[in-house]
C-alpha cells in the first residue's frame, strides 16, 4: 500500500469473512503495471509461481526460486493499494517441514510487504499450515491439481473423480481445520468443488472448478489472450492482446523498413526554435 493512499488494503480476515458472499475476484500479477490494473478490479493479486512459465519460459513451475518470487512480489506490492497480495511459496521452500516453511514464508513477507503466502498440499501440509498461522503467517491453501506435484500426479489432469473425491475432500477439510484463510481448488470436478465449498468454513477459489466456488482465479496472461498456442479448457479469453500486439509490432516493423517512422513529429530539430514558438 502506497504511503499516500487513503484506501485500506484487503487483509486475510476480510477475505475469510467473504465466505458465501459476493464472489471473490482473483488474478495473477507479476509486474507493477499489471498489478495496478488488477488492483482496480480485484480482491486479490496472486503472485503465482506460474511466473516461471509465463514470463521466464520455463516448462513448469519447478525451477522457480525464492529470489524470483521476492523480485516479482515486490513489483506487485508496489502496484497494489487495495487488493491483497498473496505470494506463492516456490517448490522446495516449505516441503521439508514447518521450520523451513516459516523461515521462507517470513522472508517472503518481510522482503516484499505482502500480507500472505500460498502453498500447495492438503492433509500432509496441515501441520505446516497450523505452524505458520500460529506464528503470524496467513496461509492460502491449494488442493486438487497441485502443479508443483506435476511429476507425481502424471500431468495437468483433473483431480477428484471417482475414488479420488474422498481424498480431495479430506485435504480440503484438513487445511480448513489447520487455519488457512482461503483455499484454491484447481481442476476439481464442479460437483465436488461445490461439496467442498459447502463443507468448509473458508472461501474456496476455483480455477477449473466450476461456478459454485466462493471466487475465481485465472492467470492474467491467459484471460487477456496473450497466449495463443495453449488454452486450457477452464480459461475464457476476455481479451485478444496477442493479436493486437502482433498487429502493432508488424506495423512498426513495416514503417521502420519503409523509413516512414520516425517522422518529423517524432524527431528533434538541429536548431532550437525561437523562444515562444513551437
DRENBANU-433658 format. One record per atom (N, C-alpha, C): residue in three letters; z, y, x. Coordinates in steps of 0.02 Angstrom, whole numbers, padded with zeros to 5 digits, always signed. Each point is the difference from the previous one (the first is absolute). Example, Ala and Ser with C-alpha at 12.3 -4.5 7.8 and 13.67 -1.06 7.14 Angstrom:
<atoms>
ala+00390-00284+00660
ala+00000+00059-00045
ala+00000+00060+00045
ser-00036+00053-00018
ser+00003+00059+00042
ser+00037+00055-00039
</atoms>
This chain:
<atoms>
unk+00000-00060+00043
unk+00000+00060-00043
unk+00000+00062+00044
unk-00045+00046-00012
unk-00005+00060+00042
unk+00060+00045-00011
unk+00015+00041+00053
unk+00059+00042-00003
unk-00005+00054-00053
unk-00062+00018-00019
unk-00010+00055-00048
unk-00008-00025-00072
unk-00003-00066-00010
unk-00013-00027-00067
unk+00063+00003-00042
unk-00009+00018-00065
unk+00057+00001-00047
unk+00001-00063-00042
unk-00048-00045+00011
unk-00005-00062-00039
unk+00039-00055+00035
unk+00045-00033-00037
unk+00038-00054+00030
unk-00042-00063+00002
unk-00001-00032+00057
unk-00037-00062+00007
unk+00030-00055-00044
unk-00043-00044-00022
unk+00022-00060-00036
unk+00038-00044+00050
unk+00054-00031-00023
unk+00040-00043+00043
unk+00008-00069-00032
unk+00023-00051+00038
unk+00005-00067-00028
unk+00037-00006-00067
unk+00057+00035-00010
unk+00033-00006-00065
unk-00044+00026-00058
unk-00041+00051+00014
unk-00046+00025-00052
unk-00051-00054-00019
unk-00025-00036+00051
unk-00049-00053-00013
unk+00032-00056-00039
unk+00059-00021+00020
unk+00034-00055-00035
unk+00014+00018-00073
unk+00015+00063-00012
unk+00015+00023-00069
unk-00062+00000-00044
unk-00058-00007+00029
unk-00062+00000-00039
unk-00016-00069-00030
unk+00042-00049+00011
unk-00011-00067-00028
unk-00012+00005-00075
unk-00057-00028-00022
unk-00016-00002-00071
unk-00023+00066-00029
unk-00006+00052+00043
unk-00020+00066-00025
unk-00074+00014+00014
unk-00014+00063+00012
unk-00069+00019+00016
unk-00022-00036+00063
unk-00059-00030+00000
unk-00022-00039+00058
unk+00000+00040+00065
unk+00022-00032+00053
unk+00000+00031+00066
unk-00070-00002+00030
unk-00019+00055+00031
unk-00066+00006+00031
unk+00009+00000+00075
unk-00031-00048+00033
unk+00008-00008+00073
unk-00068-00008+00032
unk-00011+00035+00056
unk-00059-00009+00041
unk+00021-00003+00073
unk-00040-00034+00041
unk+00012+00003+00071
unk-00024+00068+00027
unk+00028+00018+00056
unk-00022+00060+00036
unk+00015-00012+00074
unk-00044+00024+00043
unk+00008-00011+00072
unk-00007+00065+00040
unk-00023+00054-00033
unk-00012+00063+00034
unk+00028+00057-00041
unk+00011+00057+00032
unk+00028+00058-00036
unk-00046+00026-00055
unk-00066+00007+00011
unk-00042+00025-00055
unk+00000-00045-00062
unk-00003-00065+00011
unk+00002-00046-00057
unk+00069+00001-00032
unk+00052+00005+00040
unk+00068+00003-00027
unk+00008+00060-00046
unk-00029+00056+00016
unk+00005+00059-00043
unk-00034-00012-00067
unk-00056-00035+00001
unk-00033-00016-00063
unk+00041-00049-00041
unk+00027-00051+00032
unk+00042-00049-00034
unk+00062+00033-00028
unk+00030+00044+00039
unk+00062+00033-00020
unk-00007+00038-00065
unk-00060+00027-00013
unk-00011+00040-00060
unk+00000-00042-00064
unk-00010-00065+00005
unk-00011-00040-00060
unk+00043-00064-00004
unk+00031-00020+00055
unk+00032-00066+00002
unk+00076+00006+00009
unk+00033-00054-00016
unk+00073-00004+00008
unk+00019-00024+00070
unk-00042-00044+00028
unk+00014-00030+00066
unk-00063+00002+00042
unk+00008+00020+00063
unk-00053-00006+00050
unk+00021-00056+00047
unk-00036-00054-00001
unk+00017-00059+00040
unk-00040+00001+00065
unk+00035+00005+00056
unk-00032-00006+00065
unk-00005-00075+00014
unk-00054-00030-00023
unk-00007-00072+00004
unk-00023-00023+00069
unk+00020-00061+00018
unk-00026-00028+00063
unk-00075-00016-00007
unk-00026+00008-00060
unk-00072-00004-00011
unk-00037+00052+00043
unk+00037+00048+00027
unk-00030+00050+00045
unk-00037-00034+00058
unk+00024-00058+00021
unk-00033-00035+00054
unk-00071-00020-00016
unk-00011-00021-00063
unk-00066-00020-00021
unk-00042+00061-00022
unk+00033+00047-00036
unk-00036+00055-00030
unk-00022+00052+00052
unk+00044+00018+00046
unk-00015+00053+00048
unk-00015-00025+00070
unk+00024-00059+00017
unk-00006-00024+00069
unk-00047-00060+00008
unk-00030-00023-00055
unk-00049-00054+00005
unk+00027-00068+00018
unk+00064-00011-00011
unk+00029-00066+00016
unk-00019-00051-00053
unk-00003-00064+00018
unk-00018-00051-00049
unk+00056-00016-00050
unk+00062+00018+00016
unk+00057-00012-00045
unk+00054+00051+00018
unk+00057-00006-00033
unk+00056+00046+00014
unk+00043-00023+00058
unk-00013-00058+00027
unk+00046-00031+00048
unk+00005+00038+00067
unk-00051+00037+00018
unk+00002+00036+00063
unk+00030+00069-00003
unk+00024+00020-00059
unk+00029+00067-00008
unk+00068+00003+00035
unk+00014+00055+00034
unk+00061+00007+00039
unk+00047+00051-00031
unk+00062+00000+00024
unk+00048+00051-00021
unk-00025+00070+00017
unk-00030+00007+00059
unk-00025+00065+00021
unk-00054+00027-00047
unk-00043-00045-00024
unk-00052+00020-00047
unk+00031+00023-00065
unk+00049-00037-00025
unk+00032+00018-00064
unk+00039+00066+00006
unk+00030+00012+00057
unk+00036+00063+00010
unk-00050+00058+00003
unk-00055-00009+00036
unk-00051+00053+00006
unk-00027+00019-00069
unk-00021-00049-00039
unk-00028+00014-00066
unk+00054+00021-00049
unk+00060-00028+00007
unk+00055+00020-00043
unk+00016+00074+00007
unk+00002+00024+00061
unk+00013+00072+00011
unk-00054+00042-00033
unk-00062-00021+00007
unk-00055+00038-00029
unk+00006+00005-00076
unk+00018-00055-00032
unk+00006-00001-00072
unk+00060+00040-00024
unk+00056-00005+00034
unk+00059+00039-00018
unk-00016+00075+00003
unk-00040+00020+00049
unk-00018+00071+00005
unk-00040+00023-00062
unk-00036-00046-00031
unk-00042+00018-00056
unk+00032-00007-00068
unk+00061-00025-00004
unk+00032-00013-00065
unk+00061+00045-00011
unk-00002+00037-00054
unk+00057+00040-00022
unk+00037-00033-00058
unk-00036-00037-00041
unk+00029-00029-00061
unk+00003-00076+00002
unk-00057-00031+00013
unk-00003-00073-00001
unk+00045-00031+00053
unk+00031-00056-00017
unk+00042-00035+00048
unk-00044-00039+00048
unk+00014+00006+00064
unk-00037-00036+00052
unk+00037-00065+00015
unk-00036-00055-00004
unk+00027-00066+00018
unk-00044-00027+00056
unk+00031-00027+00053
unk-00037-00024+00058
unk+00008-00076+00006
unk-00057-00033+00008
unk+00001-00072+00012
unk+00030-00016+00068
unk+00043-00051+00001
unk+00023-00028+00063
unk-00053-00049+00025
unk-00025+00009+00061
unk-00055-00043+00023
unk+00024-00070+00017
unk-00049-00045+00003
unk+00013-00070+00016
unk+00037-00005+00067
unk+00053-00040+00000
unk+00039-00011+00061
unk+00056+00049+00011
unk+00008+00048-00046
unk+00052+00052+00009
unk+00063-00015-00039
unk+00000-00053-00041
unk+00059-00013-00042
unk+00014-00074-00013
unk-00047-00043+00014
unk+00007-00071-00017
unk+00053-00037+00040
unk+00016+00026+00059
unk+00048-00034+00044
unk+00070-00004-00030
unk+00018+00051-00039
unk+00066+00000-00031
unk+00021+00069-00021
unk+00056+00005-00036
unk+00023+00064-00026
unk+00011+00054+00052
unk+00027-00018+00058
unk+00014+00051+00052
unk-00065+00030+00026
unk-00050-00043+00013
unk-00065+00026+00023
unk-00030+00044-00054
unk+00005-00022-00062
unk-00029+00039-00055
unk+00033+00068-00006
unk+00067+00003+00006
unk+00034+00064-00004
unk-00019+00046+00057
unk-00004-00028+00060
unk-00018+00040+00058
unk-00069+00033-00009
unk-00048-00038-00025
unk-00067+00027-00008
unk-00007+00044-00063
unk+00033-00020-00054
unk-00003+00041-00060
unk+00032+00068+00011
unk+00057+00001+00034
unk+00034+00063+00013
unk-00042+00043+00046
unk-00036-00031+00046
unk-00045+00038+00044
unk-00057+00031-00040
unk-00030-00038-00045
unk-00054+00026-00041
unk+00023+00061-00040
unk+00059-00006-00031
unk+00026+00055-00040
unk+00018+00060+00043
unk+00033-00011+00056
unk+00023+00055+00043
unk-00058+00037+00032
unk-00052-00036+00019
unk-00055+00031+00038
unk-00056+00027-00045
unk+00002-00015-00065
unk-00051+00026-00045
unk+00028+00046-00054
unk+00062-00011-00019
unk+00029+00038-00056
unk-00012-00033-00067
unk-00031-00059-00001
unk-00011-00036-00063
unk+00067-00027-00025
unk+00010+00000-00067
unk+00064-00023-00027
unk+00004-00074-00016
unk-00053-00039+00012
unk+00001-00071-00018
unk-00051-00039+00039
unk+00011-00066+00004
unk-00047-00045+00033
unk-00019-00055-00049
unk-00054-00035+00016
unk-00021-00058-00038
unk-00007-00059+00046
unk+00021-00058-00023
unk-00010-00061+00038
unk-00021-00057-00046
unk-00033-00049+00029
unk-00028-00055-00039
unk+00047-00060+00002
unk+00000-00038-00055
unk+00039-00061-00003
unk+00050+00000-00057
unk+00015-00060-00024
unk+00044-00007-00057
unk+00068-00029+00017
unk+00012-00060-00022
unk+00065-00032+00008
unk+00024+00000+00072
unk-00046-00015+00046
unk+00020-00005+00071
unk+00015+00068+00031
unk-00019+00055-00034
unk+00015+00066+00026
unk+00058+00034-00037
unk+00030-00035-00048
unk+00052+00031-00041
unk+00060+00021+00042
unk+00020-00041+00048
unk+00057+00018+00043
unk-00015+00063+00039
unk-00061+00006+00025
unk-00019+00059+00039
unk-00001+00062-00044
unk-00026-00006-00061
unk-00002+00057-00046
unk+00071+00023-00017
unk+00045-00048-00013
unk+00069+00018-00015
unk+00033+00035+00060
unk-00014-00025+00060
unk+00027+00029+00061
unk-00023+00073+00009
unk-00064+00011-00012
unk-00029+00067+00007
unk+00028+00049-00052
unk+00000-00021-00063
unk+00023+00045-00052
unk+00074+00017+00006
unk+00039-00047+00026
unk+00071+00013+00010
unk+00012+00051+00056
unk-00052+00011+00041
unk+00006+00045+00056
unk-00044+00063-00008
unk-00017+00015-00061
unk-00034+00063-00014
unk-00074+00000+00008
unk-00032-00058+00000
unk-00072-00005+00005
unk-00028-00023-00067
unk-00029+00044-00041
unk-00031-00022-00062
unk-00062-00042+00014
unk-00005-00056-00037
unk-00054-00049+00013
unk-00042-00011-00063
unk-00065+00007+00008
unk-00048-00023-00050
unk-00021-00070+00022
unk+00005-00048-00045
unk-00017-00069+00016
unk-00073-00014-00019
unk-00026-00058+00021
unk-00070-00017-00010
unk-00006-00076-00002
unk-00020-00027-00058
unk-00008-00072-00008
unk-00067-00015-00031
unk-00014-00065-00006
unk-00066-00022-00022
unk-00043-00011+00062
unk-00060+00029+00001
unk-00039-00001+00061
unk+00032+00049+00049
unk+00020-00025+00056
unk+00029+00042+00053
unk-00047-00003+00060
unk-00039+00053+00011
unk-00054-00002+00050
unk+00023-00018+00070
unk+00063+00015+00018
unk+00023-00018+00067
unk+00008-00075+00008
unk+00002-00037-00057
unk+00004-00073+00002
unk-00068-00031-00014
unk-00052+00038+00014
unk-00069-00021-00014
unk-00015-00069+00027
unk+00019-00014+00061
unk-00017-00064+00031
unk+00038-00058-00031
unk+00060+00013-00024
unk+00039-00053-00034
unk-00026-00012-00070
unk-00019+00053-00034
unk-00024-00006-00069
unk-00071-00029-00004
unk-00037+00007+00054
unk-00069-00026+00000
unk-00051+00049-00025
unk+00015+00065+00003
unk-00049+00050-00020
unk+00027+00046-00054
unk-00042+00047-00021
unk+00018+00050-00051
unk-00012-00029-00070
unk+00046-00042-00022
unk-00009-00035-00063
unk+00054+00019-00050
unk-00014-00015-00063
unk+00050+00011-00053
unk+00059-00046+00013
unk+00061+00027-00007
unk+00060-00039+00011
unk+00042+00000-00063
unk+00017-00059-00025
unk+00044-00003-00059
unk-00028-00040-00058
unk-00055-00035+00012
unk-00027-00042-00053
unk+00034-00069+00001
unk+00005-00029-00059
unk+00024-00069-00006
unk+00069-00009+00032
unk+00004-00046+00050
unk+00065-00016+00029
unk+00029+00057+00042
unk-00041+00049+00018
unk+00025+00056+00041
unk+00037+00052-00040
unk-00007-00001-00066
unk+00028+00053-00042
unk+00076+00004+00007
unk+00033-00058+00000
unk+00074+00000+00005
unk+00023+00029+00066
unk-00037-00013+00054
unk+00020+00027+00065
unk-00008+00076+00002
unk-00054+00026-00028
unk-00010+00073+00000
unk+00054+00033-00043
unk+00017-00030-00056
unk+00054+00027-00042
unk+00066-00001+00038
unk+00014-00054+00035
unk+00062-00004+00039
unk+00001+00052+00055
unk-00057+00012+00032
unk-00005+00052+00051
unk+00016+00068-00029
unk-00028+00014-00058
unk+00010+00065-00032
unk+00074+00010-00019
unk+00030-00051-00029
unk+00070+00006-00018
unk+00044+00009+00061
unk-00017-00033+00055
unk+00041+00003+00061
unk-00001+00070+00030
unk-00059+00032+00003
unk-00002+00067+00030
unk+00032+00052-00046
unk-00004-00012-00065
unk+00034+00042-00049
unk+00076-00004+00011
unk+00025-00061+00003
unk+00072-00010+00011
unk+00023+00027+00067
unk-00045+00000+00050
unk+00019+00022+00067
unk+00004+00076+00006
unk-00026+00036-00050
unk+00007+00073+00001
unk-00063+00040+00012
unk-00059-00033-00001
unk-00062+00039+00006
unk-00004+00048-00059
unk-00031+00059+00011
unk-00004+00050-00054
unk-00066-00006-00038
unk-00048-00037+00026
unk-00064-00011-00034
unk-00033-00061+00031
unk-00050-00026-00035
unk-00031-00063+00021
unk-00075+00002-00010
unk-00037-00008+00055
unk-00073-00007-00004
unk-00018-00072-00016
unk-00043-00009-00051
unk-00026-00066-00017
unk-00075+00001+00016
unk-00021-00039+00049
unk-00070+00000+00021
unk-00034-00066-00018
unk-00058+00007-00034
unk-00042-00057-00020
unk+00041-00055-00033
unk+00040+00021-00049
unk+00040-00046-00041
unk-00033-00002-00069
unk-00007-00059-00031
unk-00030-00004-00066
unk+00035+00048-00049
unk-00039+00030-00044
unk+00027+00054-00042
unk+00056-00023-00046
unk-00004-00061-00025
unk+00054-00024-00043
unk+00065-00007+00038
unk-00003-00028+00060
unk+00059-00007+00042
unk+00027+00068+00020
unk-00044+00047+00016
unk+00022+00067+00018
unk+00038+00032-00057
unk-00023-00010-00061
unk+00035+00026-00058
unk+00069-00032-00008
unk+00003-00066+00011
unk+00065-00035-00003
unk+00048+00026+00052
unk-00025+00011+00060
unk+00043+00026+00054
unk+00024+00071-00016
unk-00045+00041-00027
unk+00019+00068-00018
unk+00056+00000-00051
unk-00003-00045-00048
unk+00052-00004-00051
unk+00064-00032+00026
unk-00005-00041+00052
unk+00058-00037+00025
unk+00038+00036+00055
unk-00027+00055+00026
unk+00033+00035+00055
unk+00024+00069-00022
unk+00048+00026+00037
unk+00029+00065-00017
unk-00032+00058+00037
unk-00047-00015+00044
unk-00032+00052+00040
unk-00074+00006-00019
unk-00030+00058+00011
unk-00071+00008-00018
unk-00045-00046+00041
unk-00049-00030-00034
unk-00051-00039+00034
unk-00062+00044+00007
unk-00032-00004+00058
unk-00060+00039+00014
unk-00055-00049+00016
unk-00049-00003-00043
unk-00052-00051+00006
unk-00059+00022+00042
unk-00029-00049+00034
unk-00065+00008+00032
unk-00036-00066-00012
unk-00044+00000-00049
unk-00030-00062-00022
unk+00049-00043-00039
unk+00045+00031-00038
unk+00051-00036-00037
unk+00002+00019-00074
unk-00050+00036-00024
unk-00004+00014-00071
unk+00037+00063-00022
unk-00009+00015-00064
unk+00022+00065-00027
unk+00074+00001-00021
unk+00033-00058-00003
unk+00069-00002-00023
unk+00051+00020+00052
unk-00022+00013+00061
unk+00047+00023+00052
unk+00023+00071-00015
unk+00054+00020+00033
unk+00028+00067-00011
unk-00039+00054+00037
unk-00048-00018+00040
unk-00042+00048+00036
unk-00057-00037+00034
unk-00043+00039+00033
unk-00058-00029+00034
unk-00008+00034+00068
unk-00027-00039+00047
unk-00016+00026+00066
unk-00069-00025+00020
unk-00038+00043+00034
unk-00064-00019+00030
unk-00005+00031+00069
unk-00041-00030+00042
unk-00018+00031+00063
unk-00046+00059-00015
unk+00018+00059+00024
unk-00035+00061-00020
unk-00075-00003+00018
unk-00016-00028+00057
unk-00071-00004+00020
unk-00040-00045-00046
unk+00033-00052-00027
unk-00034-00044-00048
unk-00015+00037-00065
unk+00050+00034-00028
unk-00010+00032-00065
unk-00045+00061+00003
unk-00004+00031+00059
unk-00046+00057+00010
unk-00072-00022+00013
unk-00010-00065+00011
unk-00067-00024+00013
unk-00024+00014+00070
unk+00047+00002+00048
unk-00020+00010+00070
unk-00023-00065+00032
unk+00017-00056-00031
unk-00025-00065+00023
unk-00052-00024-00050
unk-00058-00022+00024
unk-00052-00024-00044
unk-00016-00074+00010
unk+00017-00027+00059
unk-00018-00070+00015
unk+00051-00049-00028
unk+00062+00023-00015
unk+00053-00044-00020
unk+00036+00030-00060
unk+00004-00037-00054
unk+00034+00025-00060
unk+00039-00057-00034
unk+00067-00001+00009
unk+00040-00049-00035
unk-00007+00007-00075
unk+00010-00055-00036
unk-00005-00001-00073
unk+00045+00051-00032
unk+00060+00011+00029
unk+00049+00043-00033
unk-00011+00074+00013
unk-00051+00017+00039
unk-00012+00070+00016
unk-00051+00030-00049
unk+00018+00057-00028
unk-00048+00041-00037
unk-00016+00060+00043
unk-00064+00014+00010
unk-00019+00058+00040
unk-00003+00061-00046
unk+00046+00046+00014
unk+00003+00062-00040
unk-00043+00055+00031
unk-00030-00014+00057
unk-00044+00047+00034
unk-00054-00038+00038
unk-00047+00037+00026
unk-00055-00030+00040
unk-00008+00042+00063
unk+00054+00008+00037
unk-00001+00045+00057
unk-00043-00025+00058
unk-00006-00066+00006
unk-00041-00026+00054
unk-00073+00021-00009
unk-00025-00005-00062
unk-00068+00020-00014
unk-00010+00075+00011
unk+00049+00039-00022
unk-00004+00073+00009
unk+00001+00018+00074
unk+00044-00033+00038
unk+00004+00015+00071
unk-00063-00021+00036
unk-00028-00058-00018
unk-00062-00023+00031
unk-00057+00050-00012
unk-00005+00024-00061
unk-00052+00049-00016
unk+00009+00065+00039
unk+00063+00023+00006
unk+00013+00062+00036
unk-00015-00008+00074
unk+00019-00057+00029
unk-00012-00011+00072
unk-00076-00006+00012
unk-00035-00034-00045
unk-00072-00006+00007
unk-00034+00068-00002
unk+00023+00044-00046
unk-00029+00067-00005
unk+00014+00040+00063
unk+00062-00005+00026
unk+00018+00034+00062
unk-00045-00023+00057
unk-00007-00066+00007
unk-00041-00027+00055
unk-00072+00025-00005
unk-00027+00001-00061
unk-00069+00022-00010
unk-00009+00073+00019
unk+00049+00042-00019
unk-00005+00072+00015
unk+00008+00014+00075
unk+00043-00038+00033
unk+00007+00009+00073
unk-00066-00019+00035
unk-00029-00056-00021
unk-00062-00022+00033
unk-00059+00047-00016
unk+00003+00032-00059
unk-00053+00047-00019
unk+00014+00071+00026
unk+00057+00009+00033
unk+00021+00066+00024
unk+00008+00051-00056
unk+00017-00022-00060
unk+00015+00046-00054
unk+00075+00014-00005
unk+00039-00039+00035
unk+00072+00013+00008
unk+00017-00003+00075
unk+00037+00048+00026
unk+00029+00057-00035
unk-00051+00056-00011
unk+00005+00033-00058
unk-00041+00058-00015
unk+00034+00062+00027
unk-00033+00058-00010
unk+00028+00063+00026
unk+00070+00012-00027
unk+00010-00015-00064
unk+00066+00014-00030
unk+00056-00043+00028
unk-00018-00054+00036
unk+00051-00043+00030
unk+00008+00014+00075
unk-00032+00054+00024
unk-00001+00014+00072
unk+00028+00070+00014
unk+00015+00012+00064
unk+00029+00064+00021
unk-00053+00040+00040
unk-00008+00065-00016
unk-00050+00040+00036
unk+00021+00015+00071
unk-00048+00015+00042
unk+00015+00017+00069
unk+00034+00068+00006
unk-00017+00046-00046
unk+00029+00068+00002
unk+00039+00011-00065
unk+00062+00025+00008
unk+00040+00013-00059
unk-00029+00058-00040
unk+00000-00004-00067
unk-00024+00055-00040
unk+00047+00059+00005
unk-00023+00062-00013
unk+00043+00058+00001
unk+00060-00010-00047
unk+00055+00031+00016
unk+00060-00006-00042
unk-00015+00026-00070
unk+00026-00036-00048
unk-00011+00019-00070
unk-00062-00029-00030
unk-00042-00035+00041
unk-00060-00032-00025
unk+00005-00075+00011
unk-00032-00038-00044
unk+00002-00072+00005
unk-00038-00023+00061
</atoms>
